[in-house]
């Protein structure tokens, strides 16, 4: 079964939550984790990754947290996936070319085609397309 990872799900939940608030408001990791019953430490790491890639802006201080920088319709879903999970690959050999079966693999070409179509689809979708 092909599915999104928990990290992608948590990133989407956090971004949607921040988007529904006034954009000038700061949202704490604890607020999101408590509201949606998410693991605080994992959510904090995800938001740190998003901040590193300028999706959200970290705000320091006793009432610190994060602020979303751009509307969700300006963030491409492929970019979000690659920030959180690295390049999209539906099988390990597409992400790690050191597969011991690569020379004898009889499904490499069809899998590459599927992966290319997923990449193309994700490149045309925004995060808003997923969360709305």
BELQUIUR-V106688 format. One record per pair of residues at least 12 apart in sequence whose C-alpha atoms are under 8 Angstrom apart, sorted by the first residue. I is the first residue (numbers start at 1). J is the second residue. D is the distance in Angstrom with one decimal. If there is no record, write none. Layout:
I_J_D + I_J_D
This chain:
2_90_7.6 + 7_42_7.8 + 7_43_7.9 + 7_46_7.0 + 7_84_6.9 + 7_85_8.0 + 8_80_7.8 + 8_81_6.5 + 8_84_6.6 + 8_85_7.8 + 10_38_7.5 + 10_43_6.7 + 10_46_7.9 + 11_43_7.6 + 11_46_6.5 + 11_47_7.3 + 12_127_7.4 + 12_131_7.1 + 14_32_6.4 + 15_68_7.2 + 15_72_7.6 + 16_72_7.8 + 16_131_6.4 + 17_32_7.3 + 18_67_7.0 + 18_68_6.3 + 19_68_6.9 + 19_71_7.0 + 19_72_7.2 + 23_67_6.9 + 23_68_6.7 + 23_69_8.0 + 24_67_7.1 + 25_67_6.7 + 26_59_7.3 + 26_63_8.0 + 26_64_6.8 + 26_65_5.7 + 26_66_5.4 + 26_67_5.1 + 27_64_7.6 + 27_65_5.1 + 27_66_5.2 + 27_67_6.3 + 28_63_7.8 + 28_64_6.4 + 28_65_4.0 + 28_66_6.2 + 29_43_6.8 + 29_44_6.1 + 29_47_7.9 + 29_65_6.3 + 29_66_7.6 + 46_84_7.0 + 47_66_7.8 + 49_83_7.0 + 49_84_7.0 + 50_83_7.2 + 50_84_7.9 + 53_83_7.4 + 54_69_7.2 + 55_68_6.4 + 55_69_5.8 + 55_70_6.8 + 55_75_7.8 + 56_68_4.3 + 56_69_5.1 + 56_70_7.8 + 57_69_6.3 + 72_126_6.8 + 72_127_5.2 + 72_128_4.8 + 73_126_5.3 + 73_127_6.1 + 73_128_4.8 + 73_129_7.3 + 74_126_6.6 + 74_127_7.8 + 75_126_5.5 + 75_127_5.7 + 75_128_7.8 + 76_122_7.4 + 76_123_6.3 + 76_124_7.2 + 76_125_5.9 + 76_126_4.2 + 76_127_5.9 + 77_122_5.6 + 77_123_6.6 + 77_124_7.9 + 77_125_5.6 + 77_126_4.9 + 77_127_5.0 + 78_119_7.0 + 78_122_4.8 + 78_123_5.2 + 78_125_7.5 + 79_123_7.8 + 80_127_7.8 + 88_115_7.5 + 88_119_6.9 + 89_115_6.2 + 90_111_7.8 + 90_115_6.3 + 91_111_7.9 + 94_112_7.4
